[in-house]
């Protein structure tokens, strides 16, 4: 199961520096290409991962969900499992970094019959300002920007914190260099309505 929310299919967030032909890939994994799970993990540099790992017990899931909420509970269980692949996705909760400062990221890749349909890269919101120049360098500053104030709630206390949500939609989007197919590119500094509780901090960006 995927626990970090994504809103768009055929999505990615970091690629190579050619603005005129923004690619649909992340570290060699491209939206629109066919890749086996082993190929995906090799491209990401992951040498050890599980295949169809057993789910945590119902009791453990319920206990975490009652305390932190379903999504945050799932993230904590993903950290416990480590990198893994299932029938329609691969997930790497830790061990991958991007940018000159080696910012740690969480990577989720979805596929259908081997065809990559979605790439989601998540990271601690504390790195958002560092990531913006990387986004512009890789894609060009061709963004539609939407801003609004939103509440981010602590699930345990039910107390909200008002934060500014920034949503970037790339206007020209990306191109699969092998198939010439198109992909959508977006990024957001706050990804959900509840605080997180994993090593990436209470706020996540995607």
N, C-alpha and C positions, 0 to 999 in steps of 0.2 A: 504494500500500500504506500501511496505517496503522501507524505505528511506536510511538506512545505507547499503551500498553495501556489498554483500557476493558473493564469487566466486565459492564455492563448495557446493554440496549437501552432506548431512550426515556429518555435520561439527560441532565440538565443540571446546572449548578452555580451560575449567577448569574442573577437575574431581577429583577422589580420589587418594591416594598416591601409589597404587600398580603398580609398573613399569612393572612387568611381565604380568599383565593383565590390561592394561590401559582401564578403562571403557569409554563408550560412553555417559556419562551423565553429567549434570550440575544441582546440587542441587536436585537430585532425578528425573529429567526429562531426559530420555534416548532416544537417537537416535535409532530407530528400534522398540520402544514400542508403544502401542496404549494408548492414554490418551485423555480424554475429556478436553476442555478448562478450566473448573472449577478445574480439577485435576492438570493441569499445573500451574495455578495461585496459588493454595493452596501449591504446592510443592515449589514454588518460594517465598512463604510467603506474597503474595499479597492478601489482604482481600477485597479491594475495587477496582473494575475495571468496565469498560463499555463493552457492547456487541454490535457490529456493530454500533459504534457511527456515527452520521451524519458527512459528510465531510464538511470542511470549504468552504466558498463561493468561487466561481471562481475568483471573484475580489480580495479577500484576498490572494489566492494562487498566482495569477499572480503578484500582487504587491510585494510579498516576493521573488518570483522567479526572477523577473526582477532585484531585488537588490542583492540577494545572490546566485542565481542559484536554480535549481529545487530540488536537493537533500538537500541542507541546508534549503530551505524553508519548505520542508517536515519534517525535524527534528524539526524545530521551532513549526510547527503545532502539531506534536506528543507531544511535551512538553505541549502545551496548552490543548490537550485532556487528557493526562495522560495515565495510563495503560489501555489497551483494548484488546479484542479478536475479530477476524472476522472469516469468514468461513474457512480460511486456515492458520491462523496464530494468535499468541498472541504477543504483544509488551509491554515491560515495559521500558519506557524511563528513569525512575529514581526510587529510593527507594530500590535498591538492591546493596549490597556491597560484596566484596571478599577480602581474605587475612587478615593478622594480622593487617594491617593498615586500614581495612575497606574501600578499594578503591571503589568509586562509579562506577557502570557499567550500561550500556544500554543493554537490553536482547531482542532478537528477536527469536521466535521459530516458525518454519513452520511445517505443517502437511498435509497429504493427506488422507482423509477418516479416520482420527484419528491417523494415523501412523506418528510418529515424524520423519521428514526427515532432519532437519537442526536446529542447535542451534548456534546463533551468539552472542558473547559477545563483546561489544565495550566499550572503556574507553578513557580518556584523554591521549594523547601521553606522557604527562609529567610523567605518572606513568609507562612507558614502562620498565625502568631499575628496578623498584621495582617488576614488574610482572615476569621478566625473572627467578629469583630464584624459584618463585612459579611454573612456568611452568616446570622447571627441577625437582623440588621436586615431582610434581604430575605425570609427564610422564617419567622422566629420560631424560638425556641430549642426546637423540638420534635424532638429528635434521639435516636435510639438510638445509644449510643456503645459501641464495642468497642475494647479496648486489648490489645496483646500485644507482647512483645519479639521482634524479628525481625533476622536478619543481612542486611546490605546489603554485597555483595561487590564488591571491585575486580576487574574481569575480567582485568586484566593480571597483577596480583600474586596473585590468588586469595585475598587476605586479607579476611575479613569484619569489618564494624563492626556492633556490636549497637545497634539503635535501637528506640525505642518507635513502633509503628505504631498510628495512631488512625483508625478507620473510623467515619464518621458516616452513618447512614441516616435520612432524614427520615421521620417516622412518618406524617404525613398526605399526603406526596407533593404533586404539582402537578396543575393543571387547564389544559387548553387552552381558552382563553376563547372560541374560535370554534367548536370541535367538541364541547366538554365532555368530551373524552377525558382520560384520566389519564396521568401520567408519573411515573417513579421519579426521586428525587433522592438522590444520595449524594456524599460527599467523603472523600478519604483523604490523609493527610499524606505517605505514602511509597508510590510507585506500582509499584515493581518490586524484584527481588532483586539487581540489579546497579547500580553507580553509573553516572550519566550523564556525558557529556563535551561538552555543548553550552553555550551562553551562559547557560542557566538554572541551572547549577551541578550538583554531583554528585548531589543529591537533588531529585526532583520531587514535587509534590503535584498531585492532580487533584480 
